Amino acid sequence: MNIEPKTKTKIPAPAYRKRTLSRLIAIQIFYQFEFHEEKIELEEIKNTIIDNYVLESEENISSYRKKIDQNLLNSLLAGIALGMKDIDSEIESCLKDKWELQNLPDVMLYVLRLGAFELRYMHDVPVKVVLGEYVDIAASFFENKKVTFVNATLESIAKKHRADELQQAKTAKNV
């Protein structure tokens, strides 16, 4: 069972950049891991998805090994697998009173987890890239209100860990 982004316009798989596709596949892997109630090893799910992924229902099943950034994917998987409690606490600290992690859609939760992980630990990736990537991924699954929620939550996390860089990105955008 693959989760497929909802898109108004069909985007062929090769149009995705390697790192974007790696992030999208990481979300898919964790989604499948939870779907199977963690009874299948993460590595097995990763290999199955990489070798048999389909972004669009009309697309033929093919391997994405040469279309992804394997190092980024491995970093994301290892980071979330080892530090999910810390990442979840970070996300929870940014949620408004009425929101709780267990009430978030699974896909949204993994978008937030992976984005939060990159913001906290992967300082080699510019903050505006991290925000842009995960907001775009969220937009392929959700309507505007939920995309705004993802953006606001990730920006809150960025303010805690990369405030100067976030401010520079906002200043550069306004110039």
CORQUI-V912237 format. One record per pair of residues at least 12 apart in sequence whose ideal C-beta (glycine too) atoms are under 10 Angstrom apart, sorted by sequence separation. I is the first residue (numbers start at 1). J is the second residue. D is the distance in whole Angstrom. If there is no record, write none. Layout:
i->[I:I]
j->[J:J]
d->[D:D]
This chain:
i->[30:32:33:51:52:53:89:101:118:119:135:138:139:29:32:33:50:51:88:91:117:118:134:135:137:138:29:31:32:50:51:53:116:30:49:50:53:115:118:119:135:155:29:30:32:47:114:115:118:134:135:138:28:29:32:50:95:134:28:29:31:47:50:91:94:115:116:5:29:114:115:131:132:134:135:26:29:50:114:115:131:134:135:3:25:28:29:88:91:113:133:5:28:90:91:94:111:112:115:26:50:90:111:114:115:131:3:4:25:29:88:91:110:111:130:131:3:25:28:87:88:91:2:87:90:111:112:131:1:28:46:87:89:90:110:111:127:130:131:3:22:25:46:87:88:127:130:2:3:24:84:87:90:111:1:2:25:80:83:86:87:90:107:108:111:127:128:1:24:46:86:107:111:127:3:21:45:87:127:130:80:83:84:87:107:108:1:21:43:76:79:80:83:86:87:107:108:127:1:42:79:82:86:107:111:115:119:127:131:42:80:105:111:115:118:119:126:127:76:77:79:80:83:105:112:116:119:120:127:128:132:42:76:79:83:108:112:115:116:119:120:123:127:128:131:16:25:42:78:79:107:108:111:115:118:119:123:126:127:13:15:24:114:116:117:118:119:120:121:127:128:129:13:14:76:79:105:108:112:116:119:120:127:128:13:22:25:26:75:76:79:104:108:111:112:115:116:119:120:123:126:127:128:12:13:21:25:75:79:111:115:119:126:127:11:12:24:25:29:33:116:128:10:11:22:23:104:108:112:116:128:10:12:13:18:21:22:23:26:30:72:75:76:104:119:2:10:12:13:21:22:25:26:29:30:33:75:119:7:10:16:18:20:21:22:25:26:29:33:7:10:13:18:19:20:22:23:26:27:104:2:4:5:17:18:19:22:23:26:30:72:99:2:4:5:13:16:17:18:21:22:25:26:29:30:2:4:16:17:18:19:20:21:22:25:2:4:14:19:22:23:26:72:96:13:18:19:22:26:30:95:99:2:4:18:22:96:95:96:94:95:2:94:93:94:94:95:91:94:90:91:93:94:93:91:94:90:91:94:90:93:87:90:35:90:34:31:34:30:31:34:30:33:31:27:28:30:31:27:30:27:29:27:28:27:30:26:27:30:26:55:27:23:24:26:27:23:26:24:23:26:23:23:5:3:3:19:3:23:27:20:24:19:23:27:22:23:26:27:20:24:20:23:24:19:20:23:27:17:20:24:20:24:11:5:5:7:8:5:6:7:5:6:7:5:6:4:5:6:4:5:6:3]
j->[42:44:45:63:64:65:101:113:130:131:147:150:151:42:45:46:63:64:101:104:130:131:147:148:150:151:43:45:46:64:65:67:130:45:64:65:68:130:133:134:150:170:45:46:48:63:130:131:134:150:151:154:45:46:49:67:112:151:46:47:49:65:68:109:112:133:134:24:48:133:134:150:151:153:154:46:49:70:134:135:151:154:155:24:46:49:50:109:112:134:154:27:50:112:113:116:133:134:137:49:73:113:134:137:138:154:27:28:49:53:112:115:134:135:154:155:28:50:53:112:113:116:28:113:116:137:138:157:28:55:73:114:116:117:137:138:154:157:158:31:50:53:74:115:116:155:158:31:32:53:113:116:119:140:31:32:55:110:113:116:117:120:137:138:141:157:158:32:55:77:117:138:142:158:35:53:77:119:159:162:113:116:117:120:140:141:35:55:77:110:113:114:117:120:121:141:142:161:36:77:114:117:121:142:146:150:154:162:166:78:116:141:147:151:154:155:162:163:113:114:116:117:120:142:149:153:156:157:164:165:169:80:114:117:121:146:150:153:154:157:158:161:165:166:169:55:64:81:117:118:146:147:150:154:157:158:162:165:166:53:55:64:154:156:157:158:159:160:161:167:168:169:54:55:117:120:146:149:153:157:160:161:168:169:55:64:67:68:117:118:121:146:150:153:154:157:158:161:162:165:168:169:170:55:56:64:68:118:122:154:158:162:169:170:55:56:68:69:73:77:160:172:55:56:67:68:149:153:157:161:173:56:58:59:64:67:68:69:72:76:118:121:122:150:165:49:57:59:60:68:69:72:73:76:77:80:122:166:55:58:64:66:68:69:70:73:74:77:81:56:59:62:67:68:69:71:72:75:76:153:52:54:55:67:68:69:72:73:76:80:122:149:53:55:56:64:67:68:69:72:73:76:77:80:81:54:56:68:69:70:71:72:73:74:77:55:57:67:72:75:76:79:125:149:67:72:73:76:80:84:149:153:57:59:73:77:152:152:153:152:153:61:153:153:154:155:156:153:156:153:154:156:157:157:156:159:156:157:160:157:160:157:160:106:161:106:106:109:106:107:110:107:110:109:106:107:109:110:107:110:108:110:109:110:110:113:110:111:114:111:140:113:110:111:113:114:111:114:114:114:117:115:118:107:106:107:125:110:130:134:129:133:129:133:137:133:134:137:138:132:136:133:136:137:133:134:137:141:133:136:140:137:141:140:136:137:139:140:138:139:140:139:140:141:140:141:140:141:142:141:142:143:141]
d->[8:10:5:5:9:10:9:9:5:8:6:4:9:7:5:9:7:8:6:9:9:9:10:9:9:8:10:9:9:5:7:9:9:9:8:6:9:6:8:9:6:10:5:10:8:10:9:7:8:7:5:9:9:5:7:9:9:8:9:10:10:9:7:8:9:8:9:8:9:9:4:9:10:10:7:9:6:9:7:8:7:6:9:9:8:6:9:9:5:10:10:10:10:9:7:9:10:8:9:9:8:9:5:9:9:6:8:9:6:10:9:9:10:9:7:7:6:7:7:8:7:6:7:5:5:6:9:10:10:10:8:9:10:9:10:5:9:10:7:5:10:7:9:10:9:9:8:9:9:9:7:5:9:10:9:8:10:8:9:9:6:7:9:7:8:10:9:7:8:7:9:8:9:5:9:9:10:10:10:9:6:10:9:7:10:7:7:8:9:10:9:6:7:8:9:5:7:9:10:6:8:10:10:8:10:8:7:5:8:9:9:8:10:10:9:9:9:9:9:9:10:6:9:8:9:8:10:7:9:8:10:10:6:5:8:6:6:8:7:5:9:8:5:8:8:7:7:6:10:8:10:10:6:5:10:5:7:7:5:8:9:10:10:10:10:10:10:8:9:10:9:9:8:10:7:9:8:8:6:5:8:5:9:4:5:9:9:9:9:8:6:9:7:9:7:7:9:6:9:8:10:6:9:8:7:7:6:9:8:9:9:6:7:10:8:7:9:10:8:9:10:8:10:8:9:9:9:9:9:9:8:6:10:6:9:6:4:9:8:9:9:9:9:10:10:8:10:8:10:5:5:10:6:9:8:10:7:9:9:8:10:9:9:8:8:6:9:7:9:8:10:8:6:8:9:9:8:9:9:10:9:8:7:10:6:5:5:8:4:7:9:8:7:7:9:8:8:10:5:10:4:9:6:10:9:6:7:9:9:9:10:10:9:9:10:8:7:7:6:9:7:10:9:9:7:8:9:7:8:9:9:9:9:10:10:10:9:10:10:8:7:10:5:10:8:9:9:7:4:10:9:8:6:9:9:9:9:7:8:6:8:9:8:8:9:6:6:9:8:6:8:9:10:9:9:9:9:6:6:5:10:9:10:9:5:8:8:6:8:10:10:9:10:10:9:7:9:6:10:6:10:9:8:9:8:6:8:10:9:9:10:9:8:6:7:10:7:10:10:10:10:6:9:6:7:10:6:9:9:8:8:8:10:9:10:7:9:10:10:9:6:9:7:10:3:6:9:5:8:9:10:9:8]
